[in-house]
Amino acid sequence: MNRETLTGLLKKGQMILAKAGIRDAGLDAWLLLEYITGKSRAYYFAHGEECVIEENAERYLELISRRAGHIPLQHLTHQAFFMGYEFYVDENVLVPRQDTETLVELGLECMKTLENPHILDMCTGSGCILISLMKELPGAYGKGVDLSKEALNVAMRNARALEVAERVEFVQSNLFAEVRNTMYGTGDMKENGVKGKTKDIEKVTEHQNNNGNYTEAYDMIVSNPPYIPTAEIEELMDEVKLHDPRMALDGMEDGLYFYRAITEEAQDYLVPGGWLLYEIGCSQGKDVATLLQKEGFENIEIRQDLAGLDRVVLGRKKLQEDEYV
C-alpha cells in the first residue's frame, strides 16, 4: 500500500471538504492535518513529500469525513482560542467566538479600578468569559452559573487547565434560582458565601435586595445568554443548528426571554454602582437597552464589535449616593 504524503493527504482533505460545501475547506483541511501530525505550516512547505504514518493518515481522513458532515472543527480537535487562551470545547458548549471578546474587553474596562472585583457570569457555558476575566484580573473572584451540568464540567476543566480554579466557583442553576443567599446575620453566610478563601470572604458584600432579603452581591454580572428566536434556529448553518446545544441557542419566541429574566433580578445581585453587561444579537441593542432602562439602570450604552455591529449592552446600577465613585 502506498503511503500518503503530507501534500497528497492535504489535497485529499481539501477536495472532500470542498465537495461537502464546507466554508473555508482549505483552512479546515490544513488545521486538521496540523492537529493530527503536529507539523507546522513551515515544516509542511519544506517537507511536503514526506510520508505520513498510516495510523495518522487514517485518523486524518476520519476527521475529514466527520467535518464533511458539518461537525464543527473545534468539536473535532476540542480546541478553541479566545482572548489568547486555549479552551477545551465539546458538543455540550458553544464554541467561543471572537465577537464575544468585545464583552470581555468591556468587562475589563468596567473593573479596571477595583482591586478584588467579584464577578458573576450567567449562562457560563465553556467558562471562556469568566475564566478570561480571571486571567486578566488576578485579584478577582468569579462565579459561573449554567443549567447544564455537562457545560459546567467543561467550564471547570478549563478553569483547572488555565489555573484559575482556586478563584472560581460553578453553580448548576436555572438563572438565579440557586445563587441567592439569604443567610444574613448568621455565620453560615460568611462561611459558605465564598468557599475557603479568607480574602474572598472579607470581600463579600452583604447587600439588601429589593425584596428585603440579603444576598451575596457582585461588582459585575456578565452574560452571553441564549438569544436566537426559536423560529430562526432552523435557518442557522448546520454546524450550529445540528451540533451546538439547543439550550445554549434558544432565546424563546423573540430572543429576549433571558435578557428579561436576568435583568429583572440582576439588581438584587449587584452592589450599588455595579455593572450589568450582555452580549447581544446585532439587531437587539435597542430592545435590551430598553429593558435595562425599565429596571432603573443608568449609564446604559450599546457598544460595537470589530465589524461595527452592535454586540454589547451595558448599564450600571445606581449608587446609593448621587455621584459615582
Disulfide bonds with the S-S distance in Angstrom:
none
